[in-house]
């Protein structure tokens, strides 16, 4: 399972006249051509969440939890129960958590967000469809379809990936896809080189 974090996810408490405010934020942003919407996985390797990447997860109604800091003991909401709402916008994946002030974790998280102590959001996922390609000197992973497990307001993302507010953490499952793509690229280059050599031999033998 992999995780991606928006350090500044526009997370806020949505004040309401009819009850406690809901926790609202973006768990993910789609790549829009700007470097600030891609994640650096390693030097020279970036990842982009492509528009529509959450289509299947939302249509399939993945049973997604809202957790604080990805901790299953700190449950804030759940799509199955209707206490977590997910929306895919042109910008990315937006979430809205209905508060349960009978739990201390909800009251604590709302207070942390209102004070500005918690400003990040993250999501956990596995890949259903991805693509790899070369763009100049950079290798690009495009996430096109995924399975969604949780969205989380987070205190302190573990690994900094870029200077523009995007971080990658969790397992390094992306490496398997990267290795397979590199092997295919090498095989394609070898086949192309062999074709050129064969053509050169034929040309040399042609009187």
Beta strands, then each sheet from edge to edge (+ up, - down):
strand 1: 2-6
strand 2: 12-16
strand 3: 19-29
strand 4: 39-42
strand 5: 45-49
strand 6: 65-68
strand 7: 71-78
strand 8: 84-88
strand 9: 92-97
strand 10: 120-135
strand 11: 138-154
strand 12: 166-170
sheet 1: 4+ 5- 11- 10+ 1- 12+
sheet 2: 2+ 3- 9+ 8-
sheet 3: 4+ 5- 11- 6- 7+
end
